């Protein structure tokens, strides 16, 4: 199919999806994997040509993505993921209901599913969750040790928990910098090191 005024939008959607599939792969290797000439692959990448139904289906099967995603009709690369169940995600029913409510009505305020997605997709999120898990484990240990503990030990255990909270805060700092990068300020923070902020 050749590009014209009537199909420009679908051309652009496919072009973007096709470019996403290529990623950093050299054109020669990309075209070989697709079983097509470099010239044809290039024409799809530049948006000058559009594949027929058979080629679309072949690309879909080779890369494990849906045709709807290739054409920009779905944000989900894999169609099955669009209807992933709460059980498959391991969420509690309450968490799922809250996310659904936030998506449909904007309530509860502050629980933004798009923001939750951005957090989970961030490279620091797994480490953030691991650090929270460490804190929860440490808090459980302290809870047990506090039973019948000497009064003088309270400060010791309180200090240990504060240290774990600071570790969580450090990773949260990295997570937020990754989600809303401000390179100029982050470079300034590194340069200042342990200096005190101006009064």
Secondary structure in CASP SS format (residue, H / E / C, confidence):
PFRMAT SS
TARGET T0000
AUTHOR 0000-0000-0000
METHOD secondary structure of the structure
MODEL  1
X C 1.00
X E 1.00
X C 1.00
X C 1.00
X C 1.00
X C 1.00
X C 1.00
X H 1.00
X H 1.00
X H 1.00
X H 1.00
X H 1.00
X H 1.00
X H 1.00
X H 1.00
X H 1.00
X H 1.00
X H 1.00
X H 1.00
X H 1.00
X H 1.00
X H 1.00
X C 1.00
X C 1.00
X C 1.00
X C 1.00
X H 1.00
X H 1.00
X H 1.00
X H 1.00
X H 1.00
X H 1.00
X H 1.00
X H 1.00
X C 1.00
X C 1.00
X C 1.00
X H 1.00
X H 1.00
X H 1.00
X H 1.00
X H 1.00
X H 1.00
X H 1.00
X H 1.00
X C 1.00
X C 1.00
X C 1.00
X E 1.00
X C 1.00
X C 1.00
X C 1.00
X H 1.00
X H 1.00
X H 1.00
X H 1.00
X H 1.00
X H 1.00
X H 1.00
X H 1.00
X H 1.00
X H 1.00
X H 1.00
X C 1.00
X C 1.00
X C 1.00
X H 1.00
X H 1.00
X H 1.00
X H 1.00
X C 1.00
X C 1.00
X C 1.00
X C 1.00
X C 1.00
X C 1.00
X C 1.00
X C 1.00
X H 1.00
X H 1.00
X H 1.00
X H 1.00
X H 1.00
X C 1.00
X C 1.00
X H 1.00
X H 1.00
X H 1.00
X H 1.00
X C 1.00
X C 1.00
X C 1.00
X H 1.00
X H 1.00
X H 1.00
X H 1.00
X H 1.00
X H 1.00
X H 1.00
X H 1.00
X H 1.00
X H 1.00
X H 1.00
X H 1.00
X H 1.00
X C 1.00
X C 1.00
X C 1.00
X C 1.00
X C 1.00
X C 1.00
X C 1.00
X H 1.00
X H 1.00
X H 1.00
X H 1.00
X H 1.00
X H 1.00
X H 1.00
X H 1.00
X H 1.00
X C 1.00
X C 1.00
X C 1.00
X H 1.00
X H 1.00
X H 1.00
X H 1.00
X H 1.00
X H 1.00
X H 1.00
X H 1.00
X H 1.00
X H 1.00
X H 1.00
X H 1.00
X H 1.00
X H 1.00
X H 1.00
X H 1.00
X H 1.00
X H 1.00
X H 1.00
X H 1.00
X H 1.00
X H 1.00
X C 1.00
X C 1.00
X C 1.00
X C 1.00
X C 1.00
X C 1.00
X H 1.00
X H 1.00
X H 1.00
X H 1.00
X H 1.00
X H 1.00
X H 1.00
X H 1.00
X H 1.00
X H 1.00
X H 1.00
X H 1.00
X H 1.00
X H 1.00
X H 1.00
X H 1.00
X H 1.00
X H 1.00
X H 1.00
X H 1.00
X H 1.00
X H 1.00
X H 1.00
X H 1.00
X H 1.00
X H 1.00
X H 1.00
X C 1.00
X C 1.00
X C 1.00
X H 1.00
X H 1.00
X H 1.00
X H 1.00
X H 1.00
X H 1.00
X H 1.00
X H 1.00
X H 1.00
X H 1.00
X C 1.00
X C 1.00
X C 1.00
X C 1.00
X C 1.00
X C 1.00
X C 1.00
END
